[in-house]
Amino acid sequence: MKVAARSYWEDSRAHRYSLVFALPLLLLYELLAMVAPVRSQGGVIRNGADVILTSLFTALFGIRGPMVFMALVIGVALVLIRRDRRAGQIRPRYFGLMLGESAVLALVFGLVVGMATMQLVGPLHSLAAGGIGVNGSALERLTLSLGAGLYEELLFRVVLVALLANGLRLIGFARTTGAVGAVIVGALLFSAFHYIGPLGEPLRLDSFVFRALAGLAFSALYVTRGFGITAWTHALYDVAVLLG
């Protein structure tokens, strides 16, 4: 039993599990964005992190930019999965365990981060979803939740923290110091991200601190459990908040 538990803990972080686990989240979000697009004032809304990541490709390739970005993301994921597949077999039952773990972590993260926020600044009153808030349809809120889990983790954990850490190392910071600094700055930017743009929330200390602490927690989860579980944990937490 101990060997099996250790094997699950180690293998579930590998690309052949983590990225395969994340792909259905990506496909489901894109499907919902097509069949149940989130609209506000006549326009279609995508997750903000999604827009940031695809904007460069839109500038380069025009209207086909998002499709090029999607093909690149899926292509890179498949290459990494194929390369990692040589390291060992894939046990399908692990994906069920990973989904269960993500659901438990979503609950634990909400409770722990909420209690930490309460200790620092007092009770957290609410977490709105920008201009859509809780007034959108259930499918719209589900679309927002899945997009946040996938693209915010991709932007703020995979891309931004890595860029910040490498940048700090280039200007002379030690590896550990640079990594810690990158995680902290990334968590602050992750929190601030929710208050900008036309759909941004009104800035409040309690929600800002909550999201900054959540950013730190998701960074720790990404390092220890990999991208797939982190993305699903984030998405399931947002589903519980926005659809609960």
ZINOR-V784261 format. One record per residue. RES is the residue in one letter. D_FIRST is the distance of its C-alpha to the first C-alpha in whole Angstrom. Layout:
# ZINOR-V784261
res=RES d_first=D_FIRST
res=RES d_first=D_FIRST
This chain:
# ZINOR-V784261
res=M d_first=0
res=K d_first=4
res=V d_first=5
res=A d_first=5
res=A d_first=6
res=R d_first=9
res=S d_first=10
res=Y d_first=11
res=W d_first=12
res=E d_first=14
res=D d_first=15
res=S d_first=16
res=R d_first=19
res=A d_first=20
res=H d_first=24
res=R d_first=22
res=Y d_first=20
res=S d_first=22
res=L d_first=26
res=V d_first=25
res=F d_first=23
res=A d_first=27
res=L d_first=29
res=P d_first=29
res=L d_first=30
res=L d_first=33
res=L d_first=34
res=L d_first=34
res=Y d_first=36
res=E d_first=39
res=L d_first=39
res=L d_first=40
res=A d_first=42
res=M d_first=44
res=V d_first=44
res=A d_first=44
res=P d_first=45
res=V d_first=46
res=R d_first=49
res=S d_first=52
res=Q d_first=55
res=G d_first=55
res=G d_first=53
res=V d_first=50
res=I d_first=47
res=R d_first=44
res=N d_first=41
res=G d_first=43
res=A d_first=40
res=D d_first=41
res=V d_first=44
res=I d_first=44
res=L d_first=42
res=T d_first=44
res=S d_first=48
res=L d_first=48
res=F d_first=47
res=T d_first=50
res=A d_first=52
res=L d_first=52
res=F d_first=52
res=G d_first=53
res=I d_first=52
res=R d_first=50
res=G d_first=48
res=P d_first=45
res=M d_first=44
res=V d_first=44
res=F d_first=42
res=M d_first=40
res=A d_first=40
res=L d_first=39
res=V d_first=36
res=I d_first=35
res=G d_first=36
res=V d_first=34
res=A d_first=31
res=L d_first=31
res=V d_first=32
res=L d_first=29
res=I d_first=27
res=R d_first=28
res=R d_first=28
res=D d_first=25
res=R d_first=24
res=R d_first=25
res=A d_first=22
res=G d_first=19
res=Q d_first=19
res=I d_first=18
res=R d_first=16
res=P d_first=18
res=R d_first=15
res=Y d_first=14
res=F d_first=18
res=G d_first=17
res=L d_first=15
res=M d_first=17
res=L d_first=20
res=G d_first=18
res=E d_first=17
res=S d_first=21
res=A d_first=22
res=V d_first=21
res=L d_first=22
res=A d_first=25
res=L d_first=26
res=V d_first=25
res=F d_first=27
res=G d_first=30
res=L d_first=29
res=V d_first=29
res=V d_first=31
res=G d_first=34
res=M d_first=34
res=A d_first=34
res=T d_first=37
res=M d_first=39
res=Q d_first=38
res=L d_first=40
res=V d_first=43
res=G d_first=43
res=P d_first=41
res=L d_first=41
res=H d_first=43
res=S d_first=42
res=L d_first=41
res=A d_first=43
res=A d_first=43
res=G d_first=46
res=G d_first=49
res=I d_first=47
res=G d_first=45
res=V d_first=44
res=N d_first=47
res=G d_first=46
res=S d_first=44
res=A d_first=41
res=L d_first=40
res=E d_first=42
res=R d_first=40
res=L d_first=37
res=T d_first=38
res=L d_first=39
res=S d_first=35
res=L d_first=34
res=G d_first=36
res=A d_first=35
res=G d_first=32
res=L d_first=32
res=Y d_first=35
res=E d_first=35
res=E d_first=32
res=L d_first=33
res=L d_first=37
res=F d_first=36
res=R d_first=32
res=V d_first=32
res=V d_first=36
res=L d_first=38
res=V d_first=35
res=A d_first=35
res=L d_first=39
res=L d_first=40
res=A d_first=37
res=N d_first=39
res=G d_first=43
res=L d_first=42
res=R d_first=41
res=L d_first=44
res=I d_first=47
res=G d_first=45
res=F d_first=42
res=A d_first=39
res=R d_first=36
res=T d_first=34
res=T d_first=37
res=G d_first=38
res=A d_first=34
res=V d_first=35
res=G d_first=38
res=A d_first=37
res=V d_first=34
res=I d_first=37
res=V d_first=40
res=G d_first=38
res=A d_first=37
res=L d_first=40
res=L d_first=41
res=F d_first=39
res=S d_first=40
res=A d_first=44
res=F d_first=43
res=H d_first=43
res=Y d_first=46
res=I d_first=48
res=G d_first=50
res=P d_first=52
res=L d_first=49
res=G d_first=48
res=E d_first=47
res=P d_first=50
res=L d_first=48
res=R d_first=47
res=L d_first=45
res=D d_first=43
res=S d_first=41
res=F d_first=42
res=V d_first=40
res=F d_first=37
res=R d_first=37
res=A d_first=37
res=L d_first=34
res=A d_first=32
res=G d_first=33
res=L d_first=32
res=A d_first=28
res=F d_first=28
res=S d_first=29
res=A d_first=26
res=L d_first=24
res=Y d_first=25
res=V d_first=25
res=T d_first=21
res=R d_first=20
res=G d_first=23
res=F d_first=25
res=G d_first=24
res=I d_first=22
res=T d_first=25
res=A d_first=27
res=W d_first=26
res=T d_first=25
res=H d_first=29
res=A d_first=30
res=L d_first=28
res=Y d_first=30
res=D d_first=33
res=V d_first=33
res=A d_first=32
res=V d_first=35
res=L d_first=38
res=L d_first=37
res=G d_first=36
